[in-house]
Amino acid sequence: MQRDAYETLVRAERSGLEEVLCGLTDAQWQATSLCDGWTVEEVVAHLTAAASTGTAAWLLSIVRAGFDAAKHNDRMIERYRGEDTAATLVRFREAVPSRITPTRDYAAFLGEVVVHGQDIAQPLGLALDPDPRSVLEIARFFATRDFAVNSKKMVRGLSLEASDADFANGEGPVVRGPILALVMVMAGRRAFLPRLSGDGVEELAGRLGA
């Protein structure tokens, strides 16, 4: 898939998330997401940062953080979070059409939008259905590369089978289920394990930890 195609999908996924965010209450904005204890607002600020930070700025931030990814992320969240949730939403909305990426790993940044969108929607019990093309591209990328998340390592020695898409990867005990659930588990989200079945689920659960 060419860069333009990825950018079209990224914009669409951001737009879908924006629609969900527009309907959130203040309490929902402060709810805990599925992502490392971040609140919904912090996840949104993180996505805005990713859409606003080019290669040079990203490298500079990483160096200034002493190559500590958590410190880098926390600083970027504070930079792109607004004075209130309305301002945070405005900043995200302005970033929806952005073509900026820190690196040329476009599938990874498409994955970031989709995974973090689910990080927000799932604990709030909200529907957010990404484009099947987006999810398929992310599944293929996650299953074959470790980038930001150790997705390839997570499913090494397991056979993944999507029940709703033309996706299969690997050899070994089977893990079967909706392709979005496979993507989210590859990204380390244990909350999606109950949507999967097969002999490999127990092994996968052990890798995900408590």
Rosetta constraint file for C-alpha pairs under 8 A:
AtomPair CA 1 CA 5 HARMONIC 6.31 0.50
AtomPair CA 1 CA 6 HARMONIC 6.93 0.50
AtomPair CA 2 CA 6 HARMONIC 6.55 0.50
AtomPair CA 3 CA 7 HARMONIC 6.15 0.50
AtomPair CA 3 CA 106 HARMONIC 6.98 0.50
AtomPair CA 4 CA 8 HARMONIC 6.22 0.50
AtomPair CA 5 CA 9 HARMONIC 6.44 0.50
AtomPair CA 6 CA 10 HARMONIC 6.12 0.50
AtomPair CA 6 CA 106 HARMONIC 6.45 0.50
AtomPair CA 6 CA 107 HARMONIC 7.06 0.50
AtomPair CA 6 CA 110 HARMONIC 7.06 0.50
AtomPair CA 7 CA 11 HARMONIC 6.13 0.50
AtomPair CA 7 CA 99 HARMONIC 6.65 0.50
AtomPair CA 8 CA 12 HARMONIC 6.30 0.50
AtomPair CA 9 CA 13 HARMONIC 6.16 0.50
AtomPair CA 9 CA 110 HARMONIC 7.33 0.50
AtomPair CA 9 CA 131 HARMONIC 7.74 0.50
AtomPair CA 9 CA 134 HARMONIC 6.42 0.50
AtomPair CA 10 CA 14 HARMONIC 6.13 0.50
AtomPair CA 10 CA 109 HARMONIC 7.89 0.50
AtomPair CA 10 CA 110 HARMONIC 5.43 0.50
AtomPair CA 10 CA 113 HARMONIC 7.08 0.50
AtomPair CA 11 CA 15 HARMONIC 6.06 0.50
AtomPair CA 11 CA 96 HARMONIC 5.74 0.50
AtomPair CA 11 CA 97 HARMONIC 5.67 0.50
AtomPair CA 11 CA 98 HARMONIC 7.74 0.50
AtomPair CA 12 CA 16 HARMONIC 6.21 0.50
AtomPair CA 13 CA 17 HARMONIC 6.26 0.50
AtomPair CA 13 CA 113 HARMONIC 6.67 0.50
AtomPair CA 13 CA 114 HARMONIC 6.67 0.50
AtomPair CA 13 CA 130 HARMONIC 6.38 0.50
AtomPair CA 13 CA 131 HARMONIC 7.47 0.50
AtomPair CA 14 CA 18 HARMONIC 6.08 0.50
AtomPair CA 14 CA 96 HARMONIC 5.58 0.50
AtomPair CA 14 CA 113 HARMONIC 6.70 0.50
AtomPair CA 15 CA 19 HARMONIC 6.41 0.50
AtomPair CA 15 CA 93 HARMONIC 7.98 0.50
AtomPair CA 15 CA 96 HARMONIC 6.41 0.50
AtomPair CA 16 CA 20 HARMONIC 6.69 0.50
AtomPair CA 16 CA 128 HARMONIC 7.34 0.50
AtomPair CA 16 CA 130 HARMONIC 7.84 0.50
AtomPair CA 17 CA 21 HARMONIC 6.22 0.50
AtomPair CA 17 CA 117 HARMONIC 6.20 0.50
AtomPair CA 17 CA 128 HARMONIC 7.20 0.50
AtomPair CA 18 CA 22 HARMONIC 6.18 0.50
AtomPair CA 18 CA 89 HARMONIC 7.81 0.50
AtomPair CA 18 CA 92 HARMONIC 7.71 0.50
AtomPair CA 18 CA 93 HARMONIC 6.71 0.50
AtomPair CA 19 CA 23 HARMONIC 7.13 0.50
AtomPair CA 20 CA 24 HARMONIC 7.05 0.50
AtomPair CA 20 CA 128 HARMONIC 7.48 0.50
AtomPair CA 21 CA 89 HARMONIC 7.35 0.50
AtomPair CA 22 CA 89 HARMONIC 7.70 0.50
AtomPair CA 24 CA 28 HARMONIC 5.74 0.50
AtomPair CA 24 CA 29 HARMONIC 6.46 0.50
AtomPair CA 25 CA 29 HARMONIC 6.39 0.50
AtomPair CA 26 CA 30 HARMONIC 6.54 0.50
AtomPair CA 26 CA 85 HARMONIC 7.34 0.50
AtomPair CA 27 CA 31 HARMONIC 6.24 0.50
AtomPair CA 28 CA 40 HARMONIC 7.23 0.50
AtomPair CA 28 CA 124 HARMONIC 7.18 0.50
AtomPair CA 29 CA 39 HARMONIC 6.97 0.50
AtomPair CA 29 CA 40 HARMONIC 5.12 0.50
AtomPair CA 29 CA 41 HARMONIC 5.29 0.50
AtomPair CA 29 CA 85 HARMONIC 7.00 0.50
AtomPair CA 30 CA 39 HARMONIC 5.39 0.50
AtomPair CA 30 CA 40 HARMONIC 5.92 0.50
AtomPair CA 30 CA 41 HARMONIC 6.30 0.50
AtomPair CA 31 CA 39 HARMONIC 5.38 0.50
AtomPair CA 31 CA 40 HARMONIC 5.89 0.50
AtomPair CA 31 CA 124 HARMONIC 7.93 0.50
AtomPair CA 32 CA 37 HARMONIC 5.96 0.50
AtomPair CA 32 CA 38 HARMONIC 5.87 0.50
AtomPair CA 32 CA 39 HARMONIC 4.31 0.50
AtomPair CA 32 CA 40 HARMONIC 6.15 0.50
AtomPair CA 32 CA 123 HARMONIC 7.72 0.50
AtomPair CA 33 CA 37 HARMONIC 6.37 0.50
AtomPair CA 33 CA 38 HARMONIC 5.77 0.50
AtomPair CA 33 CA 39 HARMONIC 5.27 0.50
AtomPair CA 33 CA 40 HARMONIC 5.41 0.50
AtomPair CA 33 CA 43 HARMONIC 7.61 0.50
AtomPair CA 33 CA 119 HARMONIC 5.33 0.50
AtomPair CA 33 CA 120 HARMONIC 5.30 0.50
AtomPair CA 33 CA 123 HARMONIC 6.34 0.50
AtomPair CA 34 CA 38 HARMONIC 7.52 0.50
AtomPair CA 34 CA 119 HARMONIC 4.58 0.50
AtomPair CA 34 CA 120 HARMONIC 6.92 0.50
AtomPair CA 34 CA 122 HARMONIC 7.84 0.50
AtomPair CA 34 CA 123 HARMONIC 6.93 0.50
AtomPair CA 34 CA 189 HARMONIC 7.03 0.50
AtomPair CA 34 CA 191 HARMONIC 7.97 0.50
AtomPair CA 35 CA 43 HARMONIC 7.56 0.50
AtomPair CA 35 CA 116 HARMONIC 7.43 0.50
AtomPair CA 35 CA 119 HARMONIC 6.00 0.50
AtomPair CA 38 CA 42 HARMONIC 5.69 0.50
AtomPair CA 38 CA 43 HARMONIC 6.32 0.50
AtomPair CA 39 CA 43 HARMONIC 6.37 0.50
AtomPair CA 40 CA 44 HARMONIC 6.33 0.50
AtomPair CA 40 CA 120 HARMONIC 5.71 0.50
AtomPair CA 41 CA 45 HARMONIC 6.22 0.50
AtomPair CA 41 CA 81 HARMONIC 7.50 0.50
AtomPair CA 41 CA 85 HARMONIC 6.87 0.50
AtomPair CA 41 CA 88 HARMONIC 7.23 0.50
AtomPair CA 42 CA 46 HARMONIC 6.10 0.50
AtomPair CA 42 CA 77 HARMONIC 6.19 0.50
AtomPair CA 42 CA 81 HARMONIC 7.08 0.50
AtomPair CA 43 CA 47 HARMONIC 6.30 0.50
AtomPair CA 43 CA 77 HARMONIC 7.97 0.50
AtomPair CA 43 CA 116 HARMONIC 6.81 0.50
AtomPair CA 43 CA 120 HARMONIC 7.57 0.50
AtomPair CA 44 CA 48 HARMONIC 6.28 0.50
AtomPair CA 44 CA 81 HARMONIC 7.99 0.50
AtomPair CA 44 CA 88 HARMONIC 7.42 0.50
AtomPair CA 44 CA 89 HARMONIC 7.69 0.50
AtomPair CA 44 CA 92 HARMONIC 6.85 0.50
AtomPair CA 45 CA 49 HARMONIC 6.16 0.50
AtomPair CA 45 CA 76 HARMONIC 7.89 0.50
AtomPair CA 45 CA 77 HARMONIC 5.18 0.50
AtomPair CA 45 CA 78 HARMONIC 7.68 0.50
AtomPair CA 45 CA 80 HARMONIC 5.23 0.50
AtomPair CA 45 CA 81 HARMONIC 4.98 0.50
AtomPair CA 45 CA 88 HARMONIC 6.60 0.50
AtomPair CA 45 CA 92 HARMONIC 7.11 0.50
AtomPair CA 46 CA 50 HARMONIC 6.29 0.50
AtomPair CA 46 CA 73 HARMONIC 7.12 0.50
AtomPair CA 46 CA 76 HARMONIC 6.81 0.50
AtomPair CA 46 CA 77 HARMONIC 5.16 0.50
AtomPair CA 46 CA 80 HARMONIC 7.32 0.50
AtomPair CA 47 CA 51 HARMONIC 6.29 0.50
AtomPair CA 47 CA 92 HARMONIC 7.45 0.50
AtomPair CA 47 CA 112 HARMONIC 7.80 0.50
AtomPair CA 47 CA 113 HARMONIC 6.95 0.50
AtomPair CA 47 CA 116 HARMONIC 7.90 0.50
AtomPair CA 48 CA 52 HARMONIC 6.18 0.50
AtomPair CA 48 CA 80 HARMONIC 6.50 0.50
AtomPair CA 48 CA 91 HARMONIC 6.82 0.50
AtomPair CA 48 CA 92 HARMONIC 5.14 0.50
AtomPair CA 48 CA 95 HARMONIC 6.01 0.50
AtomPair CA 49 CA 53 HARMONIC 6.02 0.50
AtomPair CA 49 CA 76 HARMONIC 6.11 0.50
AtomPair CA 49 CA 77 HARMONIC 6.83 0.50
AtomPair CA 49 CA 79 HARMONIC 7.90 0.50
AtomPair CA 49 CA 80 HARMONIC 5.96 0.50
AtomPair CA 50 CA 100 HARMONIC 7.96 0.50
AtomPair CA 50 CA 101 HARMONIC 6.81 0.50
AtomPair CA 50 CA 102 HARMONIC 7.30 0.50
AtomPair CA 51 CA 95 HARMONIC 6.01 0.50
AtomPair CA 51 CA 96 HARMONIC 7.79 0.50
AtomPair CA 51 CA 98 HARMONIC 5.98 0.50
AtomPair CA 51 CA 99 HARMONIC 7.29 0.50
AtomPair CA 51 CA 100 HARMONIC 5.57 0.50
AtomPair CA 51 CA 101 HARMONIC 6.25 0.50
AtomPair CA 52 CA 95 HARMONIC 6.87 0.50
AtomPair CA 52 CA 98 HARMONIC 7.20 0.50
AtomPair CA 52 CA 100 HARMONIC 6.08 0.50
AtomPair CA 52 CA 101 HARMONIC 7.57 0.50
AtomPair CA 53 CA 57 HARMONIC 5.86 0.50
AtomPair CA 53 CA 58 HARMONIC 5.85 0.50
AtomPair CA 53 CA 100 HARMONIC 6.56 0.50
AtomPair CA 53 CA 101 HARMONIC 6.56 0.50
AtomPair CA 53 CA 102 HARMONIC 6.01 0.50
AtomPair CA 54 CA 58 HARMONIC 5.96 0.50
AtomPair CA 54 CA 100 HARMONIC 5.80 0.50
AtomPair CA 54 CA 101 HARMONIC 5.53 0.50
AtomPair CA 54 CA 102 HARMONIC 4.54 0.50
AtomPair CA 54 CA 103 HARMONIC 7.65 0.50
AtomPair CA 55 CA 59 HARMONIC 6.10 0.50
AtomPair CA 55 CA 101 HARMONIC 7.03 0.50
AtomPair CA 55 CA 102 HARMONIC 4.20 0.50
AtomPair CA 55 CA 103 HARMONIC 6.04 0.50
AtomPair CA 56 CA 60 HARMONIC 6.15 0.50
AtomPair CA 56 CA 102 HARMONIC 7.79 0.50
AtomPair CA 57 CA 61 HARMONIC 6.11 0.50
AtomPair CA 58 CA 62 HARMONIC 6.22 0.50
AtomPair CA 58 CA 102 HARMONIC 6.04 0.50
AtomPair CA 59 CA 63 HARMONIC 6.17 0.50
AtomPair CA 60 CA 64 HARMONIC 6.13 0.50
AtomPair CA 61 CA 65 HARMONIC 6.12 0.50
AtomPair CA 61 CA 72 HARMONIC 6.31 0.50
AtomPair CA 62 CA 66 HARMONIC 6.44 0.50
AtomPair CA 62 CA 67 HARMONIC 5.05 0.50
AtomPair CA 62 CA 68 HARMONIC 6.91 0.50
AtomPair CA 62 CA 69 HARMONIC 6.93 0.50
AtomPair CA 62 CA 72 HARMONIC 5.82 0.50
AtomPair CA 63 CA 67 HARMONIC 5.46 0.50
AtomPair CA 65 CA 69 HARMONIC 7.42 0.50
AtomPair CA 65 CA 71 HARMONIC 5.86 0.50
AtomPair CA 65 CA 72 HARMONIC 5.35 0.50
AtomPair CA 67 CA 72 HARMONIC 7.70 0.50
AtomPair CA 68 CA 72 HARMONIC 6.19 0.50
AtomPair CA 69 CA 73 HARMONIC 6.07 0.50
AtomPair CA 70 CA 74 HARMONIC 6.13 0.50
AtomPair CA 71 CA 75 HARMONIC 6.20 0.50
AtomPair CA 72 CA 76 HARMONIC 6.25 0.50
AtomPair CA 73 CA 77 HARMONIC 6.08 0.50
AtomPair CA 74 CA 78 HARMONIC 6.37 0.50
AtomPair CA 75 CA 79 HARMONIC 6.32 0.50
AtomPair CA 76 CA 80 HARMONIC 6.27 0.50
AtomPair CA 77 CA 81 HARMONIC 5.82 0.50
AtomPair CA 80 CA 88 HARMONIC 7.29 0.50
AtomPair CA 80 CA 91 HARMONIC 7.31 0.50
AtomPair CA 81 CA 87 HARMONIC 7.60 0.50
AtomPair CA 81 CA 88 HARMONIC 5.16 0.50
AtomPair CA 81 CA 91 HARMONIC 7.87 0.50
AtomPair CA 82 CA 86 HARMONIC 7.48 0.50
AtomPair CA 82 CA 87 HARMONIC 4.60 0.50
AtomPair CA 82 CA 88 HARMONIC 4.27 0.50
AtomPair CA 82 CA 89 HARMONIC 7.91 0.50
AtomPair CA 82 CA 91 HARMONIC 7.35 0.50
AtomPair CA 83 CA 87 HARMONIC 6.10 0.50
AtomPair CA 83 CA 88 HARMONIC 7.27 0.50
AtomPair CA 84 CA 88 HARMONIC 6.36 0.50
AtomPair CA 85 CA 89 HARMONIC 6.14 0.50
AtomPair CA 86 CA 90 HARMONIC 6.31 0.50
AtomPair CA 87 CA 91 HARMONIC 6.28 0.50
AtomPair CA 88 CA 92 HARMONIC 6.34 0.50
AtomPair CA 89 CA 93 HARMONIC 6.06 0.50
AtomPair CA 90 CA 94 HARMONIC 6.22 0.50
AtomPair CA 91 CA 95 HARMONIC 6.42 0.50
AtomPair CA 92 CA 96 HARMONIC 6.42 0.50
AtomPair CA 94 CA 98 HARMONIC 7.94 0.50
AtomPair CA 101 CA 106 HARMONIC 7.62 0.50
AtomPair CA 101 CA 109 HARMONIC 7.43 0.50
AtomPair CA 105 CA 109 HARMONIC 6.79 0.50
AtomPair CA 106 CA 110 HARMONIC 6.22 0.50
AtomPair CA 107 CA 111 HARMONIC 6.03 0.50
AtomPair CA 107 CA 137 HARMONIC 6.68 0.50
AtomPair CA 107 CA 138 HARMONIC 5.96 0.50
AtomPair CA 107 CA 141 HARMONIC 6.54 0.50
AtomPair CA 108 CA 112 HARMONIC 6.21 0.50
AtomPair CA 108 CA 138 HARMONIC 7.07 0.50
AtomPair CA 108 CA 141 HARMONIC 7.28 0.50
AtomPair CA 108 CA 142 HARMONIC 7.95 0.50
AtomPair CA 108 CA 147 HARMONIC 7.06 0.50
AtomPair CA 109 CA 113 HARMONIC 6.50 0.50
AtomPair CA 110 CA 114 HARMONIC 6.45 0.50
AtomPair CA 110 CA 134 HARMONIC 7.18 0.50
AtomPair CA 110 CA 138 HARMONIC 7.12 0.50
AtomPair CA 111 CA 115 HARMONIC 5.82 0.50
AtomPair CA 111 CA 134 HARMONIC 7.86 0.50
AtomPair CA 111 CA 135 HARMONIC 7.77 0.50
AtomPair CA 111 CA 138 HARMONIC 5.44 0.50
AtomPair CA 112 CA 116 HARMONIC 5.85 0.50
AtomPair CA 113 CA 117 HARMONIC 5.88 0.50
AtomPair CA 114 CA 118 HARMONIC 6.41 0.50
AtomPair CA 114 CA 130 HARMONIC 6.72 0.50
AtomPair CA 114 CA 134 HARMONIC 7.95 0.50
AtomPair CA 114 CA 135 HARMONIC 7.69 0.50
AtomPair CA 115 CA 119 HARMONIC 6.19 0.50
AtomPair CA 115 CA 183 HARMONIC 7.87 0.50
AtomPair CA 115 CA 184 HARMONIC 6.37 0.50
AtomPair CA 115 CA 187 HARMONIC 7.49 0.50
AtomPair CA 116 CA 120 HARMONIC 6.31 0.50
AtomPair CA 117 CA 121 HARMONIC 6.19 0.50
AtomPair CA 117 CA 128 HARMONIC 7.34 0.50
AtomPair CA 118 CA 122 HARMONIC 5.47 0.50
AtomPair CA 118 CA 128 HARMONIC 6.97 0.50
AtomPair CA 119 CA 123 HARMONIC 7.10 0.50
AtomPair CA 120 CA 124 HARMONIC 6.81 0.50
AtomPair CA 121 CA 125 HARMONIC 6.11 0.50
AtomPair CA 121 CA 126 HARMONIC 4.87 0.50
AtomPair CA 121 CA 127 HARMONIC 6.44 0.50
AtomPair CA 121 CA 128 HARMONIC 6.34 0.50
AtomPair CA 122 CA 126 HARMONIC 6.11 0.50
AtomPair CA 122 CA 127 HARMONIC 7.59 0.50
AtomPair CA 130 CA 134 HARMONIC 6.82 0.50
AtomPair CA 130 CA 135 HARMONIC 6.89 0.50
AtomPair CA 131 CA 135 HARMONIC 6.56 0.50
AtomPair CA 132 CA 136 HARMONIC 6.14 0.50
AtomPair CA 133 CA 137 HARMONIC 6.27 0.50
AtomPair CA 134 CA 138 HARMONIC 6.24 0.50
AtomPair CA 135 CA 139 HARMONIC 6.05 0.50
AtomPair CA 135 CA 179 HARMONIC 6.98 0.50
AtomPair CA 135 CA 180 HARMONIC 6.23 0.50
AtomPair CA 135 CA 183 HARMONIC 7.34 0.50
AtomPair CA 136 CA 140 HARMONIC 6.28 0.50
AtomPair CA 136 CA 165 HARMONIC 7.53 0.50
AtomPair CA 136 CA 167 HARMONIC 7.20 0.50
AtomPair CA 136 CA 179 HARMONIC 7.28 0.50
AtomPair CA 137 CA 141 HARMONIC 6.28 0.50
AtomPair CA 138 CA 142 HARMONIC 5.92 0.50
AtomPair CA 138 CA 183 HARMONIC 7.03 0.50
AtomPair CA 139 CA 143 HARMONIC 6.00 0.50
AtomPair CA 139 CA 167 HARMONIC 7.84 0.50
AtomPair CA 139 CA 179 HARMONIC 7.27 0.50
AtomPair CA 139 CA 182 HARMONIC 7.38 0.50
AtomPair CA 139 CA 183 HARMONIC 5.45 0.50
AtomPair CA 140 CA 144 HARMONIC 6.47 0.50
AtomPair CA 140 CA 167 HARMONIC 7.76 0.50
AtomPair CA 141 CA 145 HARMONIC 5.93 0.50
AtomPair CA 142 CA 146 HARMONIC 6.74 0.50
AtomPair CA 142 CA 147 HARMONIC 7.88 0.50
AtomPair CA 142 CA 151 HARMONIC 5.22 0.50
AtomPair CA 142 CA 152 HARMONIC 5.93 0.50
AtomPair CA 142 CA 183 HARMONIC 7.22 0.50
AtomPair CA 142 CA 186 HARMONIC 6.73 0.50
AtomPair CA 142 CA 187 HARMONIC 7.78 0.50
AtomPair CA 143 CA 151 HARMONIC 6.18 0.50
AtomPair CA 143 CA 152 HARMONIC 4.78 0.50
AtomPair CA 143 CA 155 HARMONIC 7.15 0.50
AtomPair CA 143 CA 169 HARMONIC 7.05 0.50
AtomPair CA 143 CA 186 HARMONIC 7.52 0.50
AtomPair CA 144 CA 151 HARMONIC 7.91 0.50
AtomPair CA 144 CA 152 HARMONIC 5.40 0.50
AtomPair CA 145 CA 150 HARMONIC 7.78 0.50
AtomPair CA 145 CA 151 HARMONIC 6.81 0.50
AtomPair CA 145 CA 152 HARMONIC 5.29 0.50
AtomPair CA 146 CA 150 HARMONIC 4.62 0.50
AtomPair CA 146 CA 151 HARMONIC 5.42 0.50
AtomPair CA 146 CA 152 HARMONIC 5.36 0.50
AtomPair CA 146 CA 153 HARMONIC 6.98 0.50
AtomPair CA 147 CA 151 HARMONIC 7.59 0.50
AtomPair CA 149 CA 187 HARMONIC 5.97 0.50
AtomPair CA 149 CA 188 HARMONIC 7.62 0.50
AtomPair CA 150 CA 154 HARMONIC 6.06 0.50
AtomPair CA 150 CA 186 HARMONIC 7.69 0.50
AtomPair CA 150 CA 187 HARMONIC 7.33 0.50
AtomPair CA 151 CA 155 HARMONIC 6.69 0.50
AtomPair CA 151 CA 186 HARMONIC 4.66 0.50
AtomPair CA 151 CA 187 HARMONIC 5.70 0.50
AtomPair CA 151 CA 188 HARMONIC 7.51 0.50
AtomPair CA 152 CA 156 HARMONIC 6.13 0.50
AtomPair CA 152 CA 186 HARMONIC 7.42 0.50
AtomPair CA 154 CA 186 HARMONIC 6.15 0.50
AtomPair CA 154 CA 188 HARMONIC 7.92 0.50
AtomPair CA 154 CA 204 HARMONIC 7.39 0.50
AtomPair CA 154 CA 207 HARMONIC 6.78 0.50
AtomPair CA 154 CA 208 HARMONIC 7.86 0.50
AtomPair CA 155 CA 159 HARMONIC 7.86 0.50
AtomPair CA 155 CA 160 HARMONIC 7.96 0.50
AtomPair CA 155 CA 186 HARMONIC 6.89 0.50
AtomPair CA 155 CA 204 HARMONIC 7.14 0.50
AtomPair CA 156 CA 170 HARMONIC 7.31 0.50
AtomPair CA 157 CA 170 HARMONIC 6.66 0.50
AtomPair CA 157 CA 171 HARMONIC 5.88 0.50
AtomPair CA 157 CA 172 HARMONIC 5.32 0.50
AtomPair CA 157 CA 173 HARMONIC 7.50 0.50
AtomPair CA 158 CA 170 HARMONIC 5.80 0.50
AtomPair CA 158 CA 171 HARMONIC 5.37 0.50
AtomPair CA 158 CA 172 HARMONIC 4.45 0.50
AtomPair CA 158 CA 173 HARMONIC 5.16 0.50
AtomPair CA 158 CA 174 HARMONIC 6.08 0.50
AtomPair CA 158 CA 175 HARMONIC 6.99 0.50
AtomPair CA 158 CA 200 HARMONIC 6.39 0.50
AtomPair CA 159 CA 168 HARMONIC 7.24 0.50
AtomPair CA 159 CA 169 HARMONIC 5.75 0.50
AtomPair CA 159 CA 170 HARMONIC 4.49 0.50
AtomPair CA 159 CA 171 HARMONIC 4.45 0.50
AtomPair CA 159 CA 172 HARMONIC 5.04 0.50
AtomPair CA 159 CA 173 HARMONIC 5.70 0.50
AtomPair CA 159 CA 174 HARMONIC 4.62 0.50
AtomPair CA 159 CA 175 HARMONIC 6.00 0.50
AtomPair CA 159 CA 200 HARMONIC 7.69 0.50
AtomPair CA 160 CA 167 HARMONIC 7.85 0.50
AtomPair CA 160 CA 168 HARMONIC 5.31 0.50
AtomPair CA 160 CA 169 HARMONIC 5.11 0.50
AtomPair CA 160 CA 170 HARMONIC 6.31 0.50
AtomPair CA 160 CA 171 HARMONIC 7.90 0.50
AtomPair CA 160 CA 174 HARMONIC 5.97 0.50
AtomPair CA 160 CA 175 HARMONIC 4.99 0.50
AtomPair CA 160 CA 176 HARMONIC 5.95 0.50
AtomPair CA 160 CA 182 HARMONIC 7.68 0.50
AtomPair CA 161 CA 167 HARMONIC 6.17 0.50
AtomPair CA 161 CA 168 HARMONIC 4.58 0.50
AtomPair CA 161 CA 169 HARMONIC 6.86 0.50
AtomPair CA 161 CA 174 HARMONIC 7.16 0.50
AtomPair CA 161 CA 175 HARMONIC 6.23 0.50
AtomPair CA 161 CA 176 HARMONIC 4.70 0.50
AtomPair CA 161 CA 177 HARMONIC 6.68 0.50
AtomPair CA 162 CA 166 HARMONIC 6.79 0.50
AtomPair CA 162 CA 167 HARMONIC 5.42 0.50
AtomPair CA 162 CA 168 HARMONIC 6.33 0.50
AtomPair CA 162 CA 176 HARMONIC 5.76 0.50
AtomPair CA 162 CA 177 HARMONIC 5.24 0.50
AtomPair CA 162 CA 178 HARMONIC 5.41 0.50
AtomPair CA 162 CA 179 HARMONIC 4.96 0.50
AtomPair CA 162 CA 182 HARMONIC 7.45 0.50
AtomPair CA 163 CA 176 HARMONIC 6.47 0.50
AtomPair CA 163 CA 177 HARMONIC 5.02 0.50
AtomPair CA 163 CA 178 HARMONIC 5.24 0.50
AtomPair CA 163 CA 179 HARMONIC 6.93 0.50
AtomPair CA 164 CA 177 HARMONIC 7.60 0.50
AtomPair CA 164 CA 178 HARMONIC 5.61 0.50
AtomPair CA 164 CA 179 HARMONIC 6.51 0.50
AtomPair CA 165 CA 178 HARMONIC 7.72 0.50
AtomPair CA 165 CA 179 HARMONIC 6.55 0.50
AtomPair CA 167 CA 179 HARMONIC 7.62 0.50
AtomPair CA 172 CA 200 HARMONIC 7.75 0.50
AtomPair CA 173 CA 198 HARMONIC 7.36 0.50
AtomPair CA 173 CA 199 HARMONIC 5.33 0.50
AtomPair CA 173 CA 200 HARMONIC 4.47 0.50
AtomPair CA 174 CA 197 HARMONIC 7.97 0.50
AtomPair CA 174 CA 198 HARMONIC 5.16 0.50
AtomPair CA 174 CA 199 HARMONIC 5.42 0.50
AtomPair CA 174 CA 200 HARMONIC 4.91 0.50
AtomPair CA 174 CA 201 HARMONIC 7.54 0.50
AtomPair CA 175 CA 196 HARMONIC 6.50 0.50
AtomPair CA 175 CA 197 HARMONIC 5.78 0.50
AtomPair CA 175 CA 198 HARMONIC 4.89 0.50
AtomPair CA 175 CA 199 HARMONIC 6.65 0.50
AtomPair CA 175 CA 200 HARMONIC 5.10 0.50
AtomPair CA 175 CA 201 HARMONIC 5.68 0.50
AtomPair CA 176 CA 182 HARMONIC 7.88 0.50
AtomPair CA 176 CA 196 HARMONIC 5.52 0.50
AtomPair CA 176 CA 197 HARMONIC 5.23 0.50
AtomPair CA 176 CA 198 HARMONIC 5.87 0.50
AtomPair CA 177 CA 181 HARMONIC 6.71 0.50
AtomPair CA 177 CA 182 HARMONIC 6.74 0.50
AtomPair CA 177 CA 195 HARMONIC 6.31 0.50
AtomPair CA 177 CA 196 HARMONIC 4.65 0.50
AtomPair CA 177 CA 197 HARMONIC 6.36 0.50
AtomPair CA 178 CA 182 HARMONIC 6.49 0.50
AtomPair CA 178 CA 195 HARMONIC 7.31 0.50
AtomPair CA 178 CA 196 HARMONIC 7.40 0.50
AtomPair CA 179 CA 183 HARMONIC 6.21 0.50
AtomPair CA 180 CA 184 HARMONIC 6.18 0.50
AtomPair CA 181 CA 185 HARMONIC 6.11 0.50
AtomPair CA 181 CA 192 HARMONIC 5.49 0.50
AtomPair CA 181 CA 193 HARMONIC 7.31 0.50
AtomPair CA 181 CA 195 HARMONIC 6.53 0.50
AtomPair CA 181 CA 196 HARMONIC 7.17 0.50
AtomPair CA 182 CA 186 HARMONIC 6.10 0.50
AtomPair CA 182 CA 192 HARMONIC 7.94 0.50
AtomPair CA 182 CA 196 HARMONIC 7.66 0.50
AtomPair CA 183 CA 187 HARMONIC 6.26 0.50
AtomPair CA 184 CA 188 HARMONIC 6.48 0.50
AtomPair CA 184 CA 189 HARMONIC 5.42 0.50
AtomPair CA 184 CA 192 HARMONIC 6.56 0.50
AtomPair CA 185 CA 189 HARMONIC 4.83 0.50
AtomPair CA 185 CA 190 HARMONIC 6.05 0.50
AtomPair CA 185 CA 191 HARMONIC 7.98 0.50
AtomPair CA 185 CA 192 HARMONIC 6.16 0.50
AtomPair CA 185 CA 193 HARMONIC 6.66 0.50
AtomPair CA 188 CA 208 HARMONIC 6.28 0.50
AtomPair CA 189 CA 193 HARMONIC 7.83 0.50
AtomPair CA 189 CA 208 HARMONIC 7.81 0.50
AtomPair CA 190 CA 205 HARMONIC 7.39 0.50
AtomPair CA 190 CA 208 HARMONIC 6.40 0.50
AtomPair CA 192 CA 196 HARMONIC 7.48 0.50
AtomPair CA 193 CA 201 HARMONIC 7.57 0.50
AtomPair CA 193 CA 205 HARMONIC 7.28 0.50
AtomPair CA 196 CA 201 HARMONIC 6.95 0.50
AtomPair CA 197 CA 201 HARMONIC 6.13 0.50
AtomPair CA 200 CA 204 HARMONIC 6.22 0.50
AtomPair CA 201 CA 205 HARMONIC 6.01 0.50
AtomPair CA 202 CA 206 HARMONIC 6.35 0.50
AtomPair CA 203 CA 207 HARMONIC 6.47 0.50
AtomPair CA 204 CA 208 HARMONIC 6.29 0.50
AtomPair CA 205 CA 209 HARMONIC 6.34 0.50
AtomPair CA 206 CA 210 HARMONIC 7.85 0.50
